[in-house]
Structure formats: structure tokens, C-alpha cells
Amino acid sequence: MASDAASRSGTHGRLDPADWQAFRAQGHRMLDDMLDHIERLREQPVWRPMPAEVRAGFRAPPPAVGEDLASVHEDFLRNVLPYAGGNLHPGFMGWVQGGGTPVGMLAEMLAGGLNANLGGRDHAPIQVEREVAGWVRDLFGFPEAAGGLFVTGASMANFIGVLAARTRALGRESRRTGLRDSERRLTAYVSRAAHACVVRAMEMSGLGSDALRVIGFDADQRIDLAALRAAIAADRRAGMTPFLIVGNAGTVDVGAIDDLSALADIAREEGAWLHLDGAYGALGVLSPKVAPKLAGLERADSVAFDFHKWGQVPYDAGFLIARDAESLRAAFATPAAYLQREQRGLAGGDWWPCDYGPDLSRGFRALKTWFTLRVCGLDAIGAAITASCDLARALQARIEAEPALELLAPAQLNIVCFRYRCPDPDPVNRSIVIELQEEGRVAPSLTEIGGKAAIRAALFNHRTTMQDVDALIEGAVRFGRAATQLAGAA
Ligand SMILES: *Cc1c(COP(=O)(O)O)cnc(C)c1O
């Protein structure tokens, strides 16, 4: 079946193509196949379980001898593509994941071709990242002195925020001494709705998660400000140093945004660093409907967020911005001979990202972001964010109009949680979620709201429409009925 060109598409003992013509033809085929796949997503299931024999196929020995590119691509088409995670698909509503863009994919290909290392030095890719950082600064209303950089995701960005806050609290010297000689016992604060990576950031920072005070929240899962003030006061009385408040700008379960202005006031009064986990919510500044809820974001000391969620840039494209870029230098810059800066030549350059975060070798995440923002435009990305919130409200209305369903968490942004009403709802709703995922039409996820198993629809995919929302309602009721009838018959 392999054409003559296909059988010459390998590298035949070298690393560059042996036959550029054949390689080029195969490359074009791969590009077309992927674009076909994205264009025809609706004809595919959201997700399908991997058959055991496909899974077993991934246990081949290490490939000592090369194959043709065409044959490995065949394997990809047969055994990888059909069993991907589904977040491209309009029916995907399981977790907080972006749908990506074909523009971003093409840019990712260019970035791969360029193979740029964005640790530092004097080359144009650095300027692209710097330009995107400038856009972020402007969009968030941060001052000129602000600076930031791409990281894998908000998990890493939140970690960097904690480290920057820690270095400010303990001084640069603490980078040498560690926490051992510190007399100041630092405490941090976040609401119970925080993402688990905030807890992990405290663990990884060496401060320990015991030093993170987990504060209660109100009916909308926004941090309880009175409880926060009380916890800080109690810690001060006990001789602790409250150094960091982490605000949520879009929680993972229900999309709650804390009162960011109030948190900024408290942080200023306490001399604490205000870091925001805006993993997906921070880009809400692009939507005229969401932006007002984010008032106060511009007063934060640092914000962690992801271009790969609401921003729809392909994975991975996390970002950390600090109001004072020097605070990142204080936490991360190191003098090393091989990182020597020159006035001229390739080792020059006015901005080396390796001074602002833990990575030295870094890929060109900025390029897919630069392309996506420029080609799609911020207005269109903002409109997709607004549309996802409108869709969530429409879903909420459908749930409220359907007697078999009960709303558990209303649409604050673009996430809605609900359940099927029945005598033993937890196992039934768990099974509804699994049945829906396996059916492959829509894929919500499971969470818990107030101790109750909840079906969570997180509407992040820019391709999702009302027909997907209707399919979710129809499917949840159908599988709910089937499960309760089964239980009744047993
Ligand atoms: C997704 C998410 C994270 C983690 O971000 P990653 O990019 O997956 O590392 C943290 N906080 C919130 C609120 C999130 O939605």
C-alpha cells in the first residue's frame, strides 16, 4: 500500500531526510490529514476507550533501526489519533481544557522547525515572547515595570508566584541559607476552593502545606473575607508572618472569582504579597461581560494563568506575570560564566527569560500564542469567552426547566454543576457521567458540590454549541432513567 515516495520518506540512517522530495510529500500529507481531522470533528466521538490490543501495541522494544516516516504516521493515524483525550471536540465539557486552534497548530510546527531555545541571548524569538509579555501587562493593567514569561501551565506559574513571594518575605539571602535560619514563620492564605496545585506549590517551596491556611467560602464559593482577616490576626498573635494571600480568579469547580479588590486591600494592610490563580479566569479580561468581575486583578503582585484554557492556544502555554519583574530576578537570576552577558554578539540581548524563572532551556511557546492572538484577534477570543458564559446560562435554564434534574452550582462563569434526581443519587450520577463519556457524544466530568456527586459541564471549547448542551441534557436524563429503572428492577 505504501507508495514509492512513502517508502522513501525515512531518514535511512541519518537524522535529516534522505530524500527531501519524498519527505516533503509525506509532510504535506500529515498536515492535510490533521486539518481534515479538525475540520470533521463532529463526525467523530468525543472520546473512545482504547481497546486492549491497541494499548498492548505500545510495548514495542526501543527502535534501534529507523522506519519510514509514512509508516510511523500510519501507526499514529490508527493507534493514537482515534484515542486522544477529546478536548478538541465540541462535545468535550469535562475539565478545564481549551479546544486549541488550527492557527496555533501551524505556529507550533514553525516553532518546532526553528527549534529555538528561549533561555536567553540575542535572537528574534526572545522578542516575540517579550512582546506577548507586554500585551499581557497591558491587558491586565499592570505597570511598565511588570514582566512575565511562559511556563508549562498554571501549576508551575503558581509555584513561581509562591517562590517570588517567599524571596521577598525572607530576602535574597534566603536563597543561600534556605529556611533553616529563618526566624520568621511564614503563613499563606487561600480559600477552600483553591486548586490542588496551590497546596503543592507550598509543599514544593519548602514552607509546607501546614503553613497554608485554608479559609472557608461563601455560598458562591468566594473566599470568606471575615474569616481571612480573623485567620491573619490569629497568626500574627501567635508570632507568625502572614506573607502571601492567594486569590482565586475562576475556581475549578464552579468558576468563582474572589473579591479581588478586597483581597488587594487586605494584602496592602498586611504587607503581604497578593498572588492570583487566574488559570483560566484571568483571560476573562478579554470579555466585556467577565472583565468587571475581575476588578482588582490589576493590583495583584503576580498572576498565574494559562493561554491554553480560555485562550485556546494549543498546549502548553502557561504564563506568570509579576507586577515588578525585579521580584522574579531576585528569586531566580544566577551569575554563571556560561550565562555571561555581552554588549554585542549572540550572547547579548536585553532580556533573558532564564533570569525570571527556574528554566534555562525553554521552547518557543510564545510563537503559537503570538500567532493565535494575532490571527484570531483578541476580540474574537473575548467573544468566545462571552459565548461560553452565555452557553452555561442556557444550560442552567435547561436544567431548571427539566424536573428530572437539579441544579447544584449555577453558572457564575462557564461551569455548571447539576445532578439527576433519584433516591440514591451519588452512584447514579457517577454512572451517568461514565456512560456519557463512553457513549462519546458529550463528555462532562464528575465533581462534588457540598458533598454531593455532581455532573460538571465546563464549557471551555470554542466549538461547543447549543446542540451539545441539548445532547448533555437528553443524555443525562436518559442514562439517569436507565440507571434508576435498573436499580428498581433489582
Ligand atoms: C487548570 C487549573 C490549574 C492548573 O493549571 P495547569 O495549566 O493545568 O497546570 C490551576 N488552577 C486552576 C483554577 C485551574 O483551572
The ligand as an SDF file (V2000), in Angstrom:
LIG
                    3D

 15 15  0  0  0  0  0  0  0  0999 V2000
   -6.1790   24.2530   35.2880 C   0  0  0  0  0  0  0  0  0  0  0  0
   -6.0450   24.9550   36.5810 C   0  0  0  0  0  0  0  0  0  0  0  0
   -4.8410   24.9520   37.2880 C   0  0  0  0  0  0  0  0  0  0  0  0
   -3.6510   24.1490   36.8370 C   0  0  0  0  0  0  0  0  0  0  0  0
   -3.1630   24.6490   35.6330 O   0  0  0  0  0  0  0  0  0  0  0  0
   -2.2980   23.7440   34.6550 P   0  0  0  0  0  0  0  0  0  0  0  0
   -2.1650   24.5870   33.4410 O   0  0  0  0  0  0  0  0  0  0  0  0
   -3.1080   22.5090   34.4190 O   0  0  0  0  0  0  0  0  0  0  0  0
   -1.0130   23.4600   35.3280 O   0  0  0  0  0  0  0  0  0  0  0  0
   -4.7560   25.6940   38.4360 C   0  0  0  0  0  0  0  0  0  0  0  0
   -5.8040   26.3990   38.8880 N   0  0  0  0  0  0  0  0  0  0  0  0
   -6.9870   26.4150   38.2470 C   0  0  0  0  0  0  0  0  0  0  0  0
   -8.1110   27.2320   38.7980 C   0  0  0  0  0  0  0  0  0  0  0  0
   -7.1490   25.6960   37.0630 C   0  0  0  0  0  0  0  0  0  0  0  0
   -8.3100   25.7260   36.4010 O   0  0  0  0  0  0  0  0  0  0  0  0
  1  2  1  0
  2  3  1  0
  2 14  2  0
  3  4  1  0
  3 10  2  0
  4  5  1  0
  5  6  1  0
  6  7  2  0
  6  8  1  0
  6  9  1  0
 10 11  1  0
 11 12  2  0
 12 13  1  0
 12 14  1  0
 14 15  1  0
M  END
$$$$
